Amino acid sequence: MNKIGETRLTPARFFGFWAILFTLVLALTSCSDDLDVQQSYPFTVEVMPYGDKIT
């Protein structure tokens, strides 16, 4: 008997196929081309006072 073209569908292959397919679909559709650039920040930048000469 020729078993070259014969493929057995085991539960591991079945769930492995669906896991790989789900991962590929999720990876290819989860990216967005929109950039989230924030222009206003919730803090202010202040300069600390310091002496003219530090010895």
Buried (B, 14 or more C-beta within 10 A) or exposed (E): EEEEEEEEEEEEEEEEEEEEEEEEEEEEEEEEEEEEEEEEEEEEEEEEEEEEEEE
